[in-house]
Amino acid sequence: METTKIIKEFNECIDRLLQRFQINHIICISSDCIVKKWDFKKVDKYLDKNIHHRIIINSAIFLNSLKEDKLLNQYSENEDLKKYTRECSAFIHKQIEELSQLGENKYTLNELIRETVQKIESEISVMNYDSWLRIKNPNNYDEVLLLLLKNERKSYRKSKMDIETFCMPFFEDHFTFRKMLLHHIKSNLADVFSKYLLLPRINTNPKIEYTCNQTDICELILQFQMSLK
C-alpha cells in the first residue's frame, strides 16, 4: 500500500476515533420521577408550575449517538469505545510501524505522529465537565440531555434538570475513561516514534565534530577548489 494512502487512512482512523469519543447525548434517570410514576405530561406540568422547579437526576448514561439501539446502555457504549481503540491501535502497529521500518519518508511520518499526538492532547484537554458544558451548551440546544421514563426519552434543557447534585462523579468517571483510552493511543504512537522516527527537525543543522583547527579546514577547501580547475 502506498505511503499517501496509508497516511490518508491513518488520519481518517484518528478522526473517527476522536469523533466517536465525544459525549453528544446524556440519558438522564430520575429516581423521584420513577417512584412517583410520572409520565412526561406530569413532568411538564411540574416544570411549568414554577420556573424554579427542576427534575433531580440521580444517574446518567453517556452516549455518542442515539442511532443504534444496541449501544443505548453504558456497558455497550464503553465496549464499543474500547473496540474503536483496539482497531486504531492495530492500524498503528501494523501499517504505521511497518511503514516506519522501511526507512523511507521518515520526516513525513515524524511530522505526522507529532501532529497526531498534538491533536489527541487537544481532545484530552477538553474532556472535562466545564469544557463539555461550553461546547455542547445544553441550556441552548435540545437532544443533549434526555430524560428517560418508561423506556421513552424526551429532551429537556439543563435549566430544567439538576444533573450536578448527584451526577458529577459520573461525569468524572466517563471523562476519565475516555481520556485513558486516548492516552493508550498516544502511547502507541510514542512507541513507534521513539523506535523509528526520533529524528532532528529538518531546519536543524547537523553538528560535525572535528579535531583540526579552522585554518586547516580553510586550506583543505582551497585545495579542493584548486583540484577542480
C-alpha angles and dihedrals in degrees: 000000000000121000097245091053093049092049091048092051091046092053090048090049092052093045091051090049094051092046091048092053094058118107104228101159135031120197106209127208123201117197090194092058091047094050091048090046091229124176123203092270090060091045091052092046091052092049094046093049093069129013089218094057116110134176111245111227117209102177139015144196115217114214141174097205139010095207102090115061092200090063098050095104128070098243094054091044093053093046090052090051089053090049091054089049093051092049092050091046091051091051090052094049095044108034105022096038093046090048091050092052092060092072094227126116091010094153090050091051091043091058092041092059093042091053093044093051089050090050091051092046089051090053092047090052092062096045095107137094098258093050091045091054091050095048100040095033097197091187090067104029133061127220092043099093115032125183115220118216126162092342092307128108133212128182121239132176119248091250087068097048131058103216097155105064095066106007106059092095088054091054092049092049095050096044088049091049092053093045090051091055092047090050087055091057090045089053091051090054091047090054093054091043094051094046101046114003108045095127135150116261114269092244093053115105114226117246113234119201116214136169101203124085126256093258091059090051092051091049090049091052091049092050090050091051092049091052090057094057 
